[in-house]
Amino acid sequence: MVLYYSASGNTEYIAKLIAKALDDECLDLQPRIKNKDYTKVYSEKPFVICAPVYVCEMPRFVSDYIKRLPFRGSRKVCYVFTSGGYAGMAGLLAETMTRRKNMISMGYAELTMPSNHIVSNAYPETSPEECRRRIAEATVGAGKIASAIKHGRRLKARHVMLWERLVIPPSNSFWVKFMMPSKDFYATEKCIGCGKCSRVCPVNNITMSDKRPVWNAPCAHCMACISNCPLEAIEYADITQHKEKYHIRKYI
Ligand SMILES: Cc1cc2nc3c(=O)[nH]c(=O)nc-3n(C[C@H](O)[C@H](O)[C@H](O)COP(=O)(O)O)c2cc1C
């Protein structure tokens, strides 16, 4: 069974490719995470968990969910991460979580995709040409990953250096605590109050008031609201106005 969370479509695209190649089912975790639905998952084939990378780790709301989710059937799990180019400790921490769940880790793989993190100027925007190139390369990569899983091979992991192990966990905690305010999100006059932003928010951070979205804390900065707004009516501070609101559907 392939399980995934995706805010702007990259991970969903990869998860569906892998599920198709493995002739396996594909489960979107978004509604389960949103509704705190911890109904057990059952699969005789190995579990493949696909997730984006947030600040060098698996998104906290995804790992917190996986930690509590009962897995039945196969004891084998592997992970596939999509990132903008640097996955940091995501795989290593996921493997630790797997061992704690008394399951067998079959490794992890990382695919570079277009970056959806447009609310910070710290990450450079991915140009349309580069988006196409990365998606094409990741498509090939997903095929290779599926073939390895099919043949029972452990996914080959990148070696994580000592400095990464020392620097990433405190940096991630700092970033999550202080660098993800939700107060700077706002809807422009293009907003028609359809409420899609509220529905796609995995952490139930967005409420609708007088047909306008209101961002509350805690926000995961996942980009689901900005990426999925049908009218591109959501902006962040003075950072996103001239940036493309990335969603993979614009490229595939
Ligand atoms: C809050 C946040 C943090 C991110 N941090 C990283 C990062 O540390 N390294 C990186 O390469 N990409 C990072 N990204 C980019 C995403 O991992 C990447 O675009 C991913 O493919 C998005 O997947 P999705 O379209 O399935 O949501 C970040 C994106 C977000 C929203």
The ligand as a MOL file (V3000), in Angstrom:
LIG
                    3D

  0  0  0     0  0            999 V3000
M  V30 BEGIN CTAB
M  V30 COUNTS 31 33 0 0 0
M  V30 BEGIN ATOM
M  V30 1 C 7.3780 24.4460 4.9020 0
M  V30 2 C 8.2160 23.9020 3.7860 0
M  V30 3 C 9.5400 23.5790 4.0200 0
M  V30 4 C 10.3390 23.0400 2.9890 0
M  V30 5 N 11.6050 22.6750 3.2930 0
M  V30 6 C 12.3740 22.1260 2.3260 0
M  V30 7 C 13.6950 21.6970 2.6260 0
M  V30 8 O 14.1660 21.7320 3.7660 0
M  V30 9 N 14.4460 21.2000 1.6210 0
M  V30 10 C 13.9760 21.1300 0.3350 0
M  V30 11 O 14.7070 20.6970 -0.5390 0
M  V30 12 N 12.6990 21.4830 0.0290 0
M  V30 13 C 11.8910 21.9710 0.9910 0
M  V30 14 N 10.5830 22.3280 0.6980 0
M  V30 15 C 10.0500 22.0770 -0.6610 0
M  V30 16 C 9.1590 20.8270 -0.7220 0
M  V30 17 O 9.7290 19.7660 0.0360 0
M  V30 18 C 8.9510 20.2910 -2.1420 0
M  V30 19 O 8.5480 21.2990 -3.0050 0
M  V30 20 C 7.9400 19.1440 -2.1530 0
M  V30 21 O 8.1180 18.4110 -3.3380 0
M  V30 22 C 6.4910 19.6020 -2.0630 0
M  V30 23 O 5.6820 18.4610 -2.1270 0
M  V30 24 P 4.1170 18.5050 -2.3950 0
M  V30 25 O 3.9060 19.2000 -3.7300 0
M  V30 26 O 3.7210 17.0620 -2.4750 0
M  V30 27 O 3.4770 19.2190 -1.2860 0
M  V30 28 C 9.7860 22.8510 1.6880 0
M  V30 29 C 8.4460 23.1790 1.4590 0
M  V30 30 C 7.6670 23.6850 2.4870 0
M  V30 31 C 6.2230 23.9930 2.2130 0
M  V30 END ATOM
M  V30 BEGIN BOND
M  V30 1 1 1 2
M  V30 2 1 2 3
M  V30 3 2 2 30
M  V30 4 2 3 4
M  V30 5 1 4 5
M  V30 6 1 4 28
M  V30 7 2 5 6
M  V30 8 1 6 7
M  V30 9 1 6 13
M  V30 10 2 7 8
M  V30 11 1 7 9
M  V30 12 1 9 10
M  V30 13 2 10 11
M  V30 14 1 10 12
M  V30 15 2 12 13
M  V30 16 1 13 14
M  V30 17 1 14 15
M  V30 18 1 14 28
M  V30 19 1 15 16
M  V30 20 1 16 17
M  V30 21 1 16 18
M  V30 22 1 18 19
M  V30 23 1 18 20
M  V30 24 1 20 21
M  V30 25 1 20 22
M  V30 26 1 22 23
M  V30 27 1 23 24
M  V30 28 2 24 25
M  V30 29 1 24 26
M  V30 30 1 24 27
M  V30 31 2 28 29
M  V30 32 1 29 30
M  V30 33 1 30 31
M  V30 END BOND
M  V30 END CTAB
M  END
